[in-house]
């Protein structure tokens, strides 16, 4: 339930910022950050708006960084 709330909140914020529209298709994926400056690698959620043309995706905001 907690991850679902993060996803819903970040999609709503992206919608309010104008990054996403109601009719957009959004891809949610995870990305692992590299170990740097003494910080351990973290897994974060990445949101991307998918264009209607095949093979053409526009990157959205990296919405949050949360260790799982």
Secondary structure, 3 states (H helix, E strand, C coil): CHHHHHHHHHHHHHHHHCCCCCCCEEEEEEEECCCECCECCCEEEEEEEECCCCCCEEECCCCEECCC
